[in-house]
Amino acid sequence: MNQHTRTVPRPEVAGGPPAAHGRTGVVVVGSVNADLLTTVDQHPRPGETVLGRTLDVLPGGKGANQAVAAAQLGAQTALVGAVGSDQFAEPALAGLQAAGVDLGAVTAVEGSTGVAQVTVSADGENAIVVIPGANASVDDVVVDAYAELVGGAAVVVVQGEIPRTGIEAAARHTQGRLVVNLAPVVDVDREVLLAADPLVVNEHEAALVLAMLDASSGPVEAASSGTPSSGAEVPDGVATGSSTTGKATTGSAPEETEPEDTAVETDRGTADDEQRVVDALLAHGVPSVVLTVGARGALVVDGSGTTLVPSPRVEAVDTTGAGDAFVGALAYRLSEGDGLVEAARLAARVGAYAVRGSGAQPSYPWAGDPLPETIAQCAARAASAATSAAQAAVGATRAGADHHEPKDDRR
């Protein structure tokens, strides 16, 4: 690296020896940001100035968010990343420290910490501008230095907010399970995608990845315009345009949810398009895909079939970081040995929990916090309670009958 680096001192609150000296449940290789969170009544149009209501400096970054989500749920978690030498480094690390994430593999570089300017409107919709800062230094040289840490993890998580070489190095050193959340979609060698188990993407990202796999037998090249390369095939009906604003793709409230996971109401054509995209990704050799489908939850697809995991209905306050909460929770449960569908069910509830609070990391649950439930889960819990009550009533009746039964005093 051309930039001078130094190791960030491990805060006492992080606790424990460096994860490199023992097996870690989850290692996240990714970005660390300070989020400048502004709340407004409505987003300004181009050329318009609006008055904001509040401004907060909060910890963020996709990598840090996912690490915090996993750690707060109970995973032994370490982060490979970087911060700058400016005033934003301290707030960027605050959530990681509080969650107990091992920071022995976080370096500091001369210059700025990654910063995200997040504007949230009254209806919970966000618009985000990210300045990479120190995250641009998390390349293969940095990741190679922590090969033992990455190789010793049960689950390794990467995203698209660090350089391509850093992502590829993380995949190369992974000996456990690799979770690839390719957001944003960046240039990566196709071998990274073929090692993703799962690849976690939304509909737009899935279409881009598929188009790139179709178009190239070498490295995957993301179009700078946010659209697939010309000539690449994308299933009809799948949107490929990018947007700078929008709701989180996981954890927001569905319009309608039926008791059975497979009965969530949606447009048949949309569902068919989604299925064609994920089937095509698997046909290219991607082992498994978790396709987040907005308010409906997520499609979990592998060689055994497709399962729709619904998202609980909640009132969204701020959707910032909900997708990262989903990925962090997914990684945690996978590191504990859960199957992909089972892990996604918990992740959907964690994502829904996150949209009910402001900011990313401050809105994430801790182990033991009550999580929102889907209609199916509520119905199952009610049925179980009714069964238990009925069994208790039968037991009480029998006990009463035994108590009043006349005794035979004959000798």
FENWOLIN-V451849 format. One record per residue. N is the residue number from 1. RES is the residue in three letters. PHI is phi in whole degrees, 0 to 359 (none if undefined). Layout:
n=N res=RES phi=PHI
n=N res=RES phi=PHI
//
This chain:
n=1 res=MET phi=none
n=2 res=ASN phi=279
n=3 res=GLN phi=277
n=4 res=HIS phi=288
n=5 res=THR phi=235
n=6 res=ARG phi=217
n=7 res=THR phi=282
n=8 res=VAL phi=288
n=9 res=PRO phi=302
n=10 res=ARG phi=286
n=11 res=PRO phi=292
n=12 res=GLU phi=300
n=13 res=VAL phi=292
n=14 res=ALA phi=294
n=15 res=GLY phi=71
n=16 res=GLY phi=77
n=17 res=PRO phi=286
n=18 res=PRO phi=305
n=19 res=ALA phi=297
n=20 res=ALA phi=297
n=21 res=HIS phi=272
n=22 res=GLY phi=201
n=23 res=ARG phi=289
n=24 res=THR phi=250
n=25 res=GLY phi=292
n=26 res=VAL phi=229
n=27 res=VAL phi=242
n=28 res=VAL phi=256
n=29 res=VAL phi=250
n=30 res=GLY phi=182
n=31 res=SER phi=275
n=32 res=VAL phi=230
n=33 res=ASN phi=231
n=34 res=ALA phi=259
n=35 res=ASP phi=267
n=36 res=LEU phi=266
n=37 res=LEU phi=265
n=38 res=THR phi=246
n=39 res=THR phi=253
n=40 res=VAL phi=223
n=41 res=ASP phi=289
n=42 res=GLN phi=210
n=43 res=HIS phi=291
n=44 res=PRO phi=290
n=45 res=ARG phi=278
n=46 res=PRO phi=306
n=47 res=GLY phi=85
n=48 res=GLU phi=258
n=49 res=THR phi=249
n=50 res=VAL phi=235
n=51 res=LEU phi=272
n=52 res=GLY phi=272
n=53 res=ARG phi=256
n=54 res=THR phi=217
n=55 res=LEU phi=222
n=56 res=ASP phi=231
n=57 res=VAL phi=255
n=58 res=LEU phi=234
n=59 res=PRO phi=289
n=60 res=GLY phi=200
n=61 res=GLY phi=96
n=62 res=LYS phi=301
n=63 res=GLY phi=296
n=64 res=ALA phi=296
n=65 res=ASN phi=302
n=66 res=GLN phi=294
n=67 res=ALA phi=294
n=68 res=VAL phi=296
n=69 res=ALA phi=301
n=70 res=ALA phi=293
n=71 res=ALA phi=294
n=72 res=GLN phi=292
n=73 res=LEU phi=276
n=74 res=GLY phi=127
n=75 res=ALA phi=282
n=76 res=GLN phi=287
n=77 res=THR phi=232
n=78 res=ALA phi=230
n=79 res=LEU phi=236
n=80 res=VAL phi=254
n=81 res=GLY phi=192
n=82 res=ALA phi=207
n=83 res=VAL phi=232
n=84 res=GLY phi=266
n=85 res=SER phi=253
n=86 res=ASP phi=258
n=87 res=GLN phi=287
n=88 res=PHE phi=271
n=89 res=ALA phi=297
n=90 res=GLU phi=297
n=91 res=PRO phi=295
n=92 res=ALA phi=294
n=93 res=LEU phi=268
n=94 res=ALA phi=301
n=95 res=GLY phi=293
n=96 res=LEU phi=296
n=97 res=GLN phi=297
n=98 res=ALA phi=296
n=99 res=ALA phi=279
n=100 res=GLY phi=82
n=101 res=VAL phi=288
n=102 res=ASP phi=290
n=103 res=LEU phi=252
n=104 res=GLY phi=295
n=105 res=ALA phi=253
n=106 res=VAL phi=264
n=107 res=THR phi=251
n=108 res=ALA phi=241
n=109 res=VAL phi=243
n=110 res=GLU phi=292
n=111 res=GLY phi=121
n=112 res=SER phi=268
n=113 res=THR phi=285
n=114 res=GLY phi=300
n=115 res=VAL phi=226
n=116 res=ALA phi=239
n=117 res=GLN phi=269
n=118 res=VAL phi=247
n=119 res=THR phi=247
n=120 res=VAL phi=242
n=121 res=SER phi=274
n=122 res=ALA phi=298
n=123 res=ASP phi=271
n=124 res=GLY phi=90
n=125 res=GLU phi=284
n=126 res=ASN phi=239
n=127 res=ALA phi=231
n=128 res=ILE phi=228
n=129 res=VAL phi=240
n=130 res=VAL phi=248
n=131 res=ILE phi=254
n=132 res=PRO phi=301
n=133 res=GLY phi=55
n=134 res=ALA phi=297
n=135 res=ASN phi=299
n=136 res=ALA phi=292
n=137 res=SER phi=269
n=138 res=VAL phi=277
n=139 res=ASP phi=257
n=140 res=ASP phi=295
n=141 res=VAL phi=296
n=142 res=VAL phi=294
n=143 res=VAL phi=293
n=144 res=ASP phi=301
n=145 res=ALA phi=294
n=146 res=TYR phi=242
n=147 res=ALA phi=300
n=148 res=GLU phi=295
n=149 res=LEU phi=298
n=150 res=VAL phi=296
n=151 res=GLY phi=293
n=152 res=GLY phi=270
n=153 res=ALA phi=274
n=154 res=ALA phi=292
n=155 res=VAL phi=224
n=156 res=VAL phi=245
n=157 res=VAL phi=240
n=158 res=VAL phi=230
n=159 res=GLN phi=226
n=160 res=GLY phi=258
n=161 res=GLU phi=259
n=162 res=ILE phi=234
n=163 res=PRO phi=300
n=164 res=ARG phi=307
n=165 res=THR phi=295
n=166 res=GLY phi=292
n=167 res=ILE phi=297
n=168 res=GLU phi=295
n=169 res=ALA phi=295
n=170 res=ALA phi=298
n=171 res=ALA phi=296
n=172 res=ARG phi=295
n=173 res=HIS phi=273
n=174 res=THR phi=292
n=175 res=GLN phi=248
n=176 res=GLY phi=267
n=177 res=ARG phi=258
n=178 res=LEU phi=255
n=179 res=VAL phi=254
n=180 res=VAL phi=249
n=181 res=ASN phi=256
n=182 res=LEU phi=281
n=183 res=ALA phi=222
n=184 res=PRO phi=289
n=185 res=VAL phi=287
n=186 res=VAL phi=229
n=187 res=ASP phi=296
n=188 res=VAL phi=218
n=189 res=ASP phi=297
n=190 res=ARG phi=299
n=191 res=GLU phi=296
n=192 res=VAL phi=296
n=193 res=LEU phi=293
n=194 res=LEU phi=284
n=195 res=ALA phi=261
n=196 res=ALA phi=289
n=197 res=ASP phi=216
n=198 res=PRO phi=254
n=199 res=LEU phi=270
n=200 res=VAL phi=252
n=201 res=VAL phi=215
n=202 res=ASN phi=268
n=203 res=GLU phi=298
n=204 res=HIS phi=297
n=205 res=GLU phi=295
n=206 res=ALA phi=297
n=207 res=ALA phi=296
n=208 res=LEU phi=296
n=209 res=VAL phi=298
n=210 res=LEU phi=297
n=211 res=ALA phi=299
n=212 res=MET phi=289
n=213 res=LEU phi=296
n=214 res=ASP phi=294
n=215 res=ALA phi=275
n=216 res=SER phi=221
n=217 res=SER phi=261
n=218 res=GLY phi=247
n=219 res=PRO phi=299
n=220 res=VAL phi=281
n=221 res=GLU phi=245
n=222 res=ALA phi=280
n=223 res=ALA phi=288
n=224 res=SER phi=294
n=225 res=SER phi=281
n=226 res=GLY phi=85
n=227 res=THR phi=237
n=228 res=PRO phi=296
n=229 res=SER phi=298
n=230 res=SER phi=298
n=231 res=GLY phi=91
n=232 res=ALA phi=284
n=233 res=GLU phi=267
n=234 res=VAL phi=235
n=235 res=PRO phi=306
n=236 res=ASP phi=305
n=237 res=GLY phi=90
n=238 res=VAL phi=267
n=239 res=ALA phi=290
n=240 res=THR phi=237
n=241 res=GLY phi=284
n=242 res=SER phi=268
n=243 res=SER phi=215
n=244 res=THR phi=266
n=245 res=THR phi=230
n=246 res=GLY phi=159
n=247 res=LYS phi=281
n=248 res=ALA phi=296
n=249 res=THR phi=275
n=250 res=THR phi=223
n=251 res=GLY phi=89
n=252 res=SER phi=274
n=253 res=ALA phi=278
n=254 res=PRO phi=285
n=255 res=GLU phi=288
n=256 res=GLU phi=209
n=257 res=THR phi=225
n=258 res=GLU phi=272
n=259 res=PRO phi=303
n=260 res=GLU phi=270
n=261 res=ASP phi=304
n=262 res=THR phi=277
n=263 res=ALA phi=254
n=264 res=VAL phi=296
n=265 res=GLU phi=286
n=266 res=THR phi=203
n=267 res=ASP phi=293
n=268 res=ARG phi=299
n=269 res=GLY phi=295
n=270 res=THR phi=298
n=271 res=ALA phi=298
n=272 res=ASP phi=296
n=273 res=ASP phi=297
n=274 res=GLU phi=298
n=275 res=GLN phi=295
n=276 res=ARG phi=296
n=277 res=VAL phi=297
n=278 res=VAL phi=291
n=279 res=ASP phi=298
n=280 res=ALA phi=292
n=281 res=LEU phi=297
n=282 res=LEU phi=295
n=283 res=ALA phi=296
n=284 res=HIS phi=285
n=285 res=GLY phi=113
n=286 res=VAL phi=293
n=287 res=PRO phi=297
n=288 res=SER phi=203
n=289 res=VAL phi=226
n=290 res=VAL phi=247
n=291 res=LEU phi=259
n=292 res=THR phi=282
n=293 res=VAL phi=236
n=294 res=GLY phi=64
n=295 res=ALA phi=297
n=296 res=ARG phi=281
n=297 res=GLY phi=114
n=298 res=ALA phi=210
n=299 res=LEU phi=267
n=300 res=VAL phi=253
n=301 res=VAL phi=229
n=302 res=ASP phi=213
n=303 res=GLY phi=297
n=304 res=SER phi=271
n=305 res=GLY phi=136
n=306 res=THR phi=240
n=307 res=THR phi=231
n=308 res=LEU phi=270
n=309 res=VAL phi=260
n=310 res=PRO phi=284
n=311 res=SER phi=260
n=312 res=PRO phi=298
n=313 res=ARG phi=278
n=314 res=VAL phi=219
n=315 res=GLU phi=268
n=316 res=ALA phi=283
n=317 res=VAL phi=259
n=318 res=ASP phi=204
n=319 res=THR phi=273
n=320 res=THR phi=302
n=321 res=GLY phi=79
n=322 res=ALA phi=295
n=323 res=GLY phi=296
n=324 res=ASP phi=291
n=325 res=ALA phi=299
n=326 res=PHE phi=301
n=327 res=VAL phi=294
n=328 res=GLY phi=298
n=329 res=ALA phi=293
n=330 res=LEU phi=300
n=331 res=ALA phi=298
n=332 res=TYR phi=300
n=333 res=ARG phi=291
n=334 res=LEU phi=296
n=335 res=SER phi=292
n=336 res=GLU phi=269
n=337 res=GLY phi=98
n=338 res=ASP phi=293
n=339 res=GLY phi=288
n=340 res=LEU phi=296
n=341 res=VAL phi=295
n=342 res=GLU phi=299
n=343 res=ALA phi=295
n=344 res=ALA phi=293
n=345 res=ARG phi=298
n=346 res=LEU phi=293
n=347 res=ALA phi=298
n=348 res=ALA phi=297
n=349 res=ARG phi=289
n=350 res=VAL phi=293
n=351 res=GLY phi=299
n=352 res=ALA phi=294
n=353 res=TYR phi=301
n=354 res=ALA phi=294
n=355 res=VAL phi=285
n=356 res=ARG phi=276
n=357 res=GLY phi=236
n=358 res=SER phi=270
n=359 res=GLY phi=80
n=360 res=ALA phi=272
n=361 res=GLN phi=302
n=362 res=PRO phi=297
n=363 res=SER phi=264
n=364 res=TYR phi=277
n=365 res=PRO phi=282
n=366 res=TRP phi=257
n=367 res=ALA phi=304
n=368 res=GLY phi=97
n=369 res=ASP phi=293
n=370 res=PRO phi=291
n=371 res=LEU phi=260
n=372 res=PRO phi=297
n=373 res=GLU phi=242
n=374 res=THR phi=283
n=375 res=ILE phi=301
n=376 res=ALA phi=297
n=377 res=GLN phi=292
n=378 res=CYS phi=297
n=379 res=ALA phi=296
n=380 res=ALA phi=295
n=381 res=ARG phi=294
n=382 res=ALA phi=295
n=383 res=ALA phi=296
n=384 res=SER phi=296
n=385 res=ALA phi=295
n=386 res=ALA phi=295
n=387 res=THR phi=297
n=388 res=SER phi=297
n=389 res=ALA phi=295
n=390 res=ALA phi=295
n=391 res=GLN phi=296
n=392 res=ALA phi=295
n=393 res=ALA phi=295
n=394 res=VAL phi=298
n=395 res=GLY phi=297
n=396 res=ALA phi=294
n=397 res=THR phi=297
n=398 res=ARG phi=295
n=399 res=ALA phi=296
n=400 res=GLY phi=294
n=401 res=ALA phi=295
n=402 res=ASP phi=295
n=403 res=HIS phi=291
n=404 res=HIS phi=267
n=405 res=GLU phi=293
n=406 res=PRO phi=298
n=407 res=LYS phi=272
n=408 res=ASP phi=267
n=409 res=ASP phi=272
n=410 res=ARG phi=295
n=411 res=ARG phi=260
//
